[in-house]
């Protein structure tokens, strides 16, 4: 252990080791902050980036928004059970639950459901959408410290792509740990952006350059503080290795193109 005194406030060493990194984190595109802004300003569009679901017109299209989730959940559960056998239907977890699009239909399939999201505004909207359902909504962190116990099914779909890979890989491990033996999961990850060199340059300027988000927003004619969505590239091999390390021996991997993004839908059941 070092006995050296910490750098004094105002010194060049203090600025370099403490203040500059803090300012840099603020200046760079921050996924958690952006997601809270999305949850406050345009929560349904943030979940599904379709112009029908913008805040000003969501009431006219709310049924279509939720109908997609009502069809998706039993279809995916059916695929898991078709390939890996029946699941118990006691507890389910929906990570990145947003406004409840998939959480609500999960509540029709399981005795109790936990919805987890990084945005308190999203959670508030989800609660308004499901006031009488058996759903417990909790705020997320990188270790899922507010999530208790294990689950018969864990779902995360169109979520991890918006989380920086280093943090997302920790979350993948935390989710897989919470699938009880015999339980199933659906983990969806993005693996490749197919933006072309111009699109990739714009993306990197927006997300990886200090104040790049604000500058690119202004170039695009948007307010400097307009929220953006990260689209991170995960190593499929690294994700599959996590499954193996947590006792998932057989996997069903489905490729999907999400608007120019290569993604993988991984379904499995824990041994």
Phi, psi and omega per residue, in radians:
X1 nan 2.388 -3.128
X2 -1.451 2.450 3.073
X3 -1.707 0.156 -3.077
X4 -1.213 2.422 3.116
X5 -1.161 2.548 3.091
X6 -1.183 2.701 -3.142
X7 -1.091 2.521 -3.132
X8 -1.328 2.509 3.067
X9 -1.044 2.381 -3.138
X10 1.620 -0.319 3.109
X11 -1.281 2.767 3.134
X12 -1.101 -0.605 3.140
X13 -1.165 -0.717 3.112
X14 -1.078 -0.789 -3.127
X15 -1.052 -0.712 -3.086
X16 -1.266 -0.710 -3.009
X17 -1.576 -0.358 -3.053
X18 -2.158 -0.987 -2.994
X19 -1.267 -0.811 -3.086
X20 -1.070 -0.820 3.101
X21 -1.046 -0.624 3.130
X22 -1.158 -0.764 3.119
X23 -1.137 -0.645 3.128
X24 -1.110 -0.706 3.123
X25 -1.092 -0.645 3.120
X26 -1.226 -0.710 -3.068
X27 -1.231 -0.574 3.132
X28 -1.300 2.740 3.085
X29 -1.067 2.074 -3.059
X30 -1.826 2.018 -3.014
X31 -1.121 -0.704 -3.106
X32 -1.150 -0.806 3.134
X33 -1.088 -0.797 3.138
X34 -1.036 -0.681 -3.091
X35 -1.219 -0.588 3.072
X36 -1.165 -0.667 3.093
X37 -1.138 -0.782 3.070
X38 -0.988 -0.782 -3.110
X39 -1.089 -0.523 3.137
X40 -1.428 -0.725 -2.977
X41 -1.658 -0.693 -2.959
X42 -2.658 1.078 -2.934
X43 -1.161 -0.642 -3.076
X44 -1.291 -0.715 3.075
X45 -1.112 -0.596 3.116
X46 -1.146 -0.564 3.115
X47 -1.297 -0.815 3.097
X48 -2.289 1.926 -3.029
X49 -1.377 1.240 3.090
X50 -2.116 2.276 -3.086
X51 -1.023 -0.346 3.098
X52 -1.134 -0.350 -3.011
X53 -1.848 0.341 3.028
X54 -1.150 2.681 -3.025
X55 -0.975 -0.665 -3.063
X56 -1.223 -0.345 -3.064
X57 -2.242 0.177 -3.075
X58 -1.079 -0.581 -3.092
X59 -1.038 -0.581 -3.137
X60 -1.347 -0.286 -3.044
X61 -2.164 0.225 -3.087
X62 -1.067 -0.710 -3.103
X63 -1.074 -0.767 3.127
X64 -1.110 -0.675 3.142
X65 -1.035 -0.860 -3.078
X66 -1.394 -0.457 3.125
X67 -1.067 -0.640 3.123
X68 -1.053 -0.712 3.106
X69 -1.193 -0.666 3.128
X70 -1.116 -0.505 3.092
X71 -1.464 -0.624 -3.034
X72 -1.169 -0.819 -3.004
X73 -1.076 -0.947 3.138
X74 -1.125 -0.522 3.110
X75 -1.124 -0.817 -3.116
X76 -1.225 -0.682 3.057
X77 -1.084 -0.665 3.107
X78 -1.118 -0.688 3.103
X79 -1.099 -0.769 3.133
X80 -1.070 -0.824 -3.090
X81 -1.229 -0.540 3.085
X82 -1.116 -0.682 -3.055
X83 -1.615 -0.511 -2.980
X84 -2.166 -0.065 -3.134
X85 1.766 2.937 -3.040
X86 -1.158 2.551 3.076
X87 -1.826 2.592 2.902
X88 -1.163 2.634 -3.072
X89 -2.065 0.806 3.132
X90 -1.547 -1.209 -3.057
X91 -2.084 2.456 3.038
X92 -2.321 2.694 3.098
X93 -2.249 2.354 3.071
X94 -2.043 1.863 -3.117
X95 -1.566 2.257 -3.025
X96 1.336 0.844 -2.958
X97 -1.233 -0.341 -3.128
X98 1.008 -2.282 -3.098
X99 -1.576 0.109 3.054
X100 1.767 0.286 -3.057
X101 -1.038 -0.703 3.087
X102 -1.751 -0.424 -3.134
X103 -1.127 -0.727 -3.097
X104 -1.112 -0.849 3.075
X105 -1.152 -0.495 3.039
X106 -1.073 -0.590 3.131
X107 -1.157 -0.376 3.057
X108 -1.442 -0.166 -3.101
X109 -1.918 -0.350 -3.048
X110 -2.244 2.695 -3.122
X111 -1.102 -0.720 3.102
X112 -2.519 2.641 -3.069
X113 -2.370 2.493 3.010
X114 -1.992 2.206 3.051
X115 -1.861 2.296 -3.041
X116 -2.182 2.316 3.087
X117 -2.653 2.657 3.141
X118 -1.376 -0.299 -3.069
X119 -1.767 2.062 3.087
X120 -1.134 -0.547 3.109
X121 -1.165 -0.702 3.075
X122 -1.078 -0.773 -3.121
X123 -1.088 -0.689 3.117
X124 -1.089 -0.724 3.117
X125 -1.173 -0.677 3.107
X126 -1.089 -0.718 3.108
X127 -1.085 -0.689 3.107
X128 -1.136 -0.518 -3.131
X129 -1.412 -0.223 -3.061
X130 -2.497 0.986 -3.000
X131 -1.144 -0.470 -3.033
X132 -1.968 0.265 -3.077
X133 -1.735 2.837 -3.062
X134 -1.468 1.035 -3.072
X135 -2.160 2.314 3.048
X136 -1.922 2.038 -3.125
X137 -1.713 2.283 -3.124
X138 -2.338 2.659 -3.135
X139 -1.376 2.429 -3.069
X140 -1.536 2.749 2.840
X141 -2.564 3.110 -3.005
X142 -1.205 -0.278 3.114
X143 -1.921 0.106 -3.122
X144 0.893 0.780 -2.996
X145 -1.173 -0.335 3.126
X146 -1.655 0.030 3.137
X147 -1.678 2.080 -3.078
X148 -1.847 2.503 2.995
X149 1.383 -2.959 -3.127
X150 -2.042 2.984 -2.960
X151 -2.396 2.639 3.061
X152 -1.387 -0.385 3.114
X153 -2.685 2.343 3.073
X154 -2.192 2.304 -3.100
X155 -2.177 2.375 2.881
X156 -2.551 2.032 -3.014
X157 -2.337 2.263 -3.116
X158 0.985 0.761 -3.078
X159 -2.235 -0.956 -3.016
X160 -1.055 -0.489 3.130
X161 -1.049 -0.421 -3.126
X162 -1.566 0.020 -3.082
X163 -1.955 2.331 3.096
X164 -0.896 2.472 -2.952
X165 -1.027 -0.749 -3.114
X166 -1.021 -0.730 3.109
X167 -1.291 -0.662 -3.110
X168 -1.131 -0.629 3.123
X169 -1.175 -0.608 3.036
X170 -1.100 -0.728 -3.132
X171 -1.177 -0.666 3.074
X172 -1.000 -0.809 3.129
X173 -1.095 -0.738 -3.140
X174 -1.131 -0.653 3.107
X175 -1.177 -0.813 -3.109
X176 -1.108 -0.601 3.088
X177 -1.044 -0.508 -3.015
X178 -1.608 0.021 3.008
X179 -1.443 2.084 -3.107
X180 -1.269 2.737 3.092
X181 -0.914 2.265 -3.079
X182 1.558 -0.168 3.135
X183 -1.445 2.862 -3.103
X184 -2.052 2.954 3.108
X185 -2.688 2.749 2.985
X186 -2.240 2.021 3.127
X187 -2.089 2.131 -3.104
X188 -1.961 2.203 3.140
X189 -2.304 2.651 3.016
X190 -1.633 2.487 -3.053
X191 -2.120 -0.377 -3.094
X192 -2.781 2.241 2.983
X193 -1.512 2.271 3.119
X194 -1.980 1.107 -3.027
X195 -1.615 -0.176 -2.951
X196 1.338 2.908 -3.010
X197 -1.188 -0.606 3.119
X198 -1.188 -0.806 3.128
X199 -1.112 -0.668 3.123
X200 -1.166 -0.680 3.096
X201 -1.089 -0.794 3.105
X202 -1.060 -0.734 -3.140
X203 -1.063 -0.817 -3.090
X204 -1.183 -0.644 3.068
X205 -1.093 -0.728 -3.084
X206 -1.211 -0.657 -2.946
X207 -1.857 -0.333 -3.001
X208 -2.120 -0.009 3.135
X209 -1.926 2.330 3.100
X210 -0.914 2.346 -3.075
X211 0.992 0.214 3.130
X212 -1.100 -0.622 3.124
X213 -1.041 -0.829 -3.126
X214 -1.133 -0.766 -3.105
X215 -1.111 -0.812 -3.125
X216 -1.169 -0.606 3.065
X217 -1.062 -0.778 -3.134
X218 -1.138 -0.707 3.094
X219 -1.048 -0.647 -3.126
X220 -1.463 0.085 3.112
X221 1.354 0.388 3.129
X222 -1.887 2.819 3.016
X223 -1.032 2.564 -3.097
X224 -0.995 -0.605 -3.088
X225 -1.591 0.177 3.135
X226 -1.045 2.372 -3.089
X227 -1.238 2.668 3.085
X228 -2.261 2.909 3.125
X229 -2.052 2.217 2.996
X230 -1.258 2.577 3.047
X231 -2.269 1.485 -2.995
X232 -1.502 2.665 -3.113
X233 -1.798 2.027 3.118
X234 -1.701 2.570 2.998
X235 -1.371 2.040 -3.141
X236 -1.081 -0.667 3.122
X237 -1.053 -0.747 -3.128
X238 -1.138 -0.676 3.122
X239 -1.177 -0.776 3.133
X240 -1.104 -0.596 3.092
X241 -1.090 -0.659 3.088
X242 -1.075 -0.732 3.096
X243 -1.016 -0.837 -3.122
X244 -1.059 -0.738 -3.100
X245 -1.196 -0.360 -3.117
X246 -1.856 0.331 2.963
X247 1.536 0.371 3.072
X248 -1.797 1.806 -3.000
X249 -1.546 -0.617 -3.102
X250 -2.023 2.288 -3.064
X251 -2.237 2.568 2.954
X252 -1.997 2.037 -3.094
X253 -2.001 2.163 -3.123
X254 -2.066 2.248 3.075
X255 -1.401 2.435 3.039
X256 -2.456 2.479 3.043
X257 -1.705 2.002 3.112
X258 -1.862 1.445 3.062
X259 1.020 0.810 -3.137
X260 1.589 0.095 3.082
X261 -1.975 2.181 3.006
X262 -1.302 2.249 3.135
X263 -2.339 2.818 3.105
X264 -2.237 2.245 3.031
X265 -1.744 1.998 -3.068
X266 -1.906 2.098 3.112
X267 -2.033 2.438 -3.115
X268 -2.816 3.018 3.061
X269 -2.354 2.362 -3.082
X270 -1.327 2.393 -3.126
X271 -1.191 nan nan
